[in-house]
Amino acid sequence: MWRPSESRTSARFPAAGELGYRQRALGAGDPTAPACSVSRRATPVPTSWAFSTRPREIELRAEEFNAYLEEDGIPDILEARRRSNEVAQGARERYSKHVKAVFQVGAPRSEDFNVVLGYPAEIVLLENPYAIGRDAPLRVRCLVDGRPVANQMVLWGGEQRGRTLARRGTRTGADGVAELTLDAAGRWYVKFVHMVRATERGLDYESKWAAVTFETR
């Protein structure tokens, strides 16, 4: 249920300029443009891209919200709703999305895979997925507001030549690190949704989404 960006709002810049990234607002000043910004590594051939959206709000019926919590790996909020007898209630949520894509161009290995952009939610690869062997562990660190987040549910999966690779899940340790296994060549994603109760009146929840994609051969 990775929602597309709503349009009719201007873009913002991520705090990445000091990291050597070129930043481009998508349609800054254009009211019809999506609410996100793009960064790419300032090398002759880019090896990583990223984008970050503005926070947006959505209201869902109870069955839609509960299904979304289950589908996108947010079991703690779903269980809390069950304990408090809220599963029959709809919810209004504020959410934002923060996505990276890492790819290999040519033979030389790049260190761009582990750059930290400072997004509100972010996945940092601790190994280069293009340098490790199949079935070798791949560690990722999950950050929320720049700090490692413990016990965060992390999902990963992908596709290989049109065939869906089984989705799996694990949780981060106290250091915000989760260990994954990539057991096939293909296009992979790793993602998490960090959701908390909202303190602002008129909102029920606030979530920050993070994902990273890459391909292994």
N, C-alpha and C positions, 0 to 999 in steps of 0.2 A: 504494500500500500504506500509506496514511495510517491508522494504527491507531486505533481508538476507545479512549477512556480506559477503563481498568479501573475497576471500582467497589470498594466496601468499603474505602475509605480516606478520610481527611479532607483538607480543602483547605488550601492555603497562600496567602498574600497576596503579590502582586508588589510590588516597590519602586517604587510609582508615586504615592503619596499627595502628595508634594511637587510633582507636576506638575499638580495640579488634577484628578486623576481620582478618581472614586468607585469604591471597590473592594468587591466582594461575593464572599465565599467561597461556593462552591456547596455547600450543606449542611454547613457547618462544624459539627463535632461529631456529624454523622450518619454512622454507619459504612456506610450504603448509598449514600452520595453519591459522584459521580465525583471524581477527584483533580485538581481544577483550581480556578482562581480567575478571576474576570471583572473587567475594568476598563472603565469607560465615561467619556467626557469629560463633565465636570460643567457642561454647558450646557443651556439650556432644551430644546433638541432635540439629542440625541446624534448626532455625526457619525463616531464611531469606537468600536469595541469591541475587546476583546482578551481572550485567556485563556491561561493557562500551566499546564501539568500538572506533577505531581510526577514525578521519575524512576521508571520502572518497568523490569522486566527480562523478557526473553522469550528462549526457546531455539528455534532453527529448525534444521531439517534442511539439509544442504548445498545441495540443489537449491532449496529455498525461499529460503535466505539469498542465494544467487547471483542468483536471479531478482529478488529485492527490490533488491539493489545495482544491477542493470541498469535496472530499472523506475524507480527513484527518483533516478537521477542521482548515483550514487556510484561512478564508474568507477575512481577511483584505488585504492580498497580492493579492488575486484574484480581489478584488474590485479596488485596486490600479492599477492593470494591465488593467482593463477595463477603468478606468479614463484616463490613459495615452496611450490608444489605443495600448497596447502591447499583447493583447490576441492572436494575430495571430503569435507571435514570440515564438520560442523555448527558453529554458533556460538551463544554466549550473549551477548546485548547488553543494555545499559542505555540507555534512551532517554527523552527528554522532548520535549514539543511546545509551541510558543509561536506563537500565531496572532493576527492582527489582521484586522479588517474595517473598511473606510473607505467611507463613503457620503455623498452630497450631499443635504441637505435644504433646499429653497428656493433662491433665487437667490444670496444672499451667499456668498462663498467663505470657507472656514474654513482655519485653519492647523493643524488637528488632524491632517492627513494625514502630517505629518513628526515627530510626537512620538516621543521615545525613552523606552521604558518601563524599560529596564535588565534585560530578560529575558536568560537565558543564551544564547539565540540569537534574533536579531531582524532583520527587514527594515525599513529606513527608506526611505520614498519621498522622493526629492529634488525631484520635481515633483508638482503636484496632478494626478492623472489625470483629474479632472473639468474641468480648465482647459486642457489641451493638446489640440491637434487630432489627428485620426486620422493615423497614419503618423509622427507626431512622436515623437522619442526620449523614453523615460521612463527616468530613472536611479534606481537603488536602491542603497542601501549595506547590505552584509551585515555584521552584527556577531556575534561570538561572545565571550561574557564581557565585553561592552562594548568590544571592540576590533575594528577592521576586519579582515576575513579575506581574504587574497589568494588568487587562483587557485581560488576556490570555484565549483563548478558550480552554476548557477542555472537552474531550469526555469520556464517560464511557458506558460500556455494558458488555455482557458476554453470557454464555450459561448454560442451565439447562437440564441435561439428554438428551443432543443432540438437544435441542430446543434453538434457538437463542433468547436471551433477547434483547429487543429493545434498540438501541443505543440512548443516549441522550447527550446533550451538555449544558454547562453553561460557564460563564466567572468568572475569579478571581476578587476579590476586590482590593482595593489599597494595602492591606497587602499581596497580593499573595494567598489568601485563597479562595477556592471554596467549596461550600457545595453540596453534592450529596445525593441521596436517593437510598438505595438498597432495592428494594421491592420484592425480591424473593431470595430463596436459590439457590446457583449456583456458578460457577466460574466467577469472575468479573475481568475486566481490567479498569484501568483509565489511560489516556494518553494525552499528548499534544505535539505539534510541534511548536517550537518558531523559526520563520523565519524572517530574515532581509535582506535588500539589501547588497550585498557584496561590499566591497571597493577595493578588489584586482582585478587587471586587468585580464581579461579572465574568471571571475566568475560573475554570475548575482545575486545569492542568497546564503546565508549560513543558515543552519537550525540545530537545536539541538532537538533531540527527547527524550522524557522521558515517561516511563510507569511503572506501578506497577500492579501486579496481586495478587489475593488472592481468597479464597473460603469461602462462608458463608453457614450455614446449617439451 
